[in-house]
Amino acid sequence: QVQLVESGGGLVQAGGSLRLSCAASGRTFSSSTMGWFRQAPGKEREFVATISGSGRTTTYADSVKGRFTIFKDNAKNTMYLQMNSLKPEDTAVYYCAAASGPLYSRSSNDYDYWGQGTQVTVSS
């Protein structure tokens, strides 16, 4: 079993930056695909970014490409989402997630473990 604890959300002005952290426990951390998803009020949960177990392969939603960076430190069992040039439309609850193995997917249904979510609010 993998347990995820998320932190780093907050209130920022447009153009600002935040770094989200996801601390993980479990023996499969280094071999499992992980990702970030977000859900705005009244909207469906949407894909943001994924990263392979090794950290060598990443994917991004078009809406965040060039602004967000996903990375991880396997030695610290922690995954991060660096968010730069934030826009009001980035406002959402952000969730970290882990799959049970090296399965790449942009669908939240394919991830087995989830953090509690952290609120990111970007004001104009």
C-alpha positions in Angstrom: 0.0 0.0 0.0 1.1 3.5 -0.8 0.1 6.5 1.3 0.4 10.0 0.1 0.5 13.3 2.1 0.2 16.5 0.1 1.2 20.0 1.1 2.2 23.4 -0.4 -1.1 24.9 -1.5 -2.1 28.4 -0.8 -3.3 31.8 -2.1 -1.1 33.6 -4.7 -1.5 36.4 -7.2 -1.5 35.8 -10.9 2.0 35.4 -12.2 3.3 34.0 -8.9 4.6 30.6 -8.1 3.9 27.7 -5.8 5.6 24.3 -5.2 3.4 21.4 -4.2 4.9 18.4 -2.3 3.6 14.9 -2.1 5.3 12.7 0.5 4.8 9.0 -0.1 5.3 5.9 1.8 5.4 2.3 0.5 7.8 0.0 -1.2 6.5 0.7 -4.7 7.2 4.4 -4.8 10.2 4.1 -7.1 8.6 1.7 -9.5 5.1 3.3 -9.8 3.8 5.9 -12.1 2.6 9.0 -10.2 0.8 12.1 -11.2 -1.0 15.3 -10.3 -4.6 16.1 -11.0 -6.8 19.0 -10.2 -10.5 19.7 -9.7 -12.1 23.2 -9.9 -15.5 23.9 -8.3 -18.2 22.4 -10.4 -15.7 20.7 -12.8 -14.5 17.2 -13.3 -11.1 16.2 -12.1 -8.5 16.7 -14.8 -5.1 15.5 -15.6 -2.1 17.9 -14.9 1.1 15.8 -15.2 2.6 12.4 -14.7 6.0 11.0 -13.9 7.5 7.6 -14.2 8.8 5.7 -11.2 12.4 6.5 -12.1 11.5 10.2 -12.8 13.0 10.0 -16.2 9.8 10.3 -18.2 7.2 13.1 -17.7 4.0 14.2 -19.4 1.9 17.4 -19.1 -1.5 18.7 -20.0 -1.3 21.3 -22.7 -2.8 23.9 -20.4 0.2 23.7 -18.1 3.1 22.8 -20.4 5.9 25.3 -20.1 4.7 26.6 -16.8 4.6 23.6 -14.5 7.3 21.0 -13.8 6.8 17.6 -12.2 9.8 16.0 -10.6 10.6 13.6 -7.8 13.3 12.6 -5.3 13.1 8.9 -4.8 15.6 9.1 -1.9 13.2 11.3 0.0 10.1 9.5 -1.3 8.7 12.9 -2.4 7.1 14.1 -5.6 6.8 17.8 -6.5 4.9 20.1 -8.8 6.6 23.4 -9.4 4.0 25.9 -10.7 5.2 29.1 -12.2 3.3 31.9 -14.0 0.1 30.9 -12.3 -3.2 32.0 -13.8 -6.6 32.4 -12.2 -7.8 29.4 -14.3 -5.2 27.3 -12.3 -7.4 27.7 -9.2 -8.4 24.2 -8.1 -7.8 21.5 -5.5 -4.7 19.7 -6.5 -4.3 16.0 -5.8 -1.3 13.7 -6.0 -1.9 10.1 -7.1 0.0 6.9 -7.6 -0.7 3.9 -9.8 -0.1 0.3 -8.7 2.7 -0.1 -11.3 4.4 1.5 -14.4 1.1 2.3 -16.2 1.0 5.6 -18.0 -2.5 7.1 -18.1 -4.1 10.5 -18.0 -7.2 9.2 -16.5 -7.8 9.5 -12.8 -9.6 6.2 -12.8 -6.3 4.4 -13.4 -4.7 5.6 -10.2 -5.0 3.6 -7.0 -3.7 5.9 -4.3 -4.6 9.5 -3.6 -3.5 12.3 -1.4 -6.1 14.4 0.5 -5.8 17.4 -1.9 -4.5 20.9 -1.4 -6.2 24.1 -2.4 -4.5 26.4 -4.9 -6.2 29.8 -5.4 -4.8 32.3 -7.9 -6.2 35.8 -7.7 -6.2 38.3 -10.5 
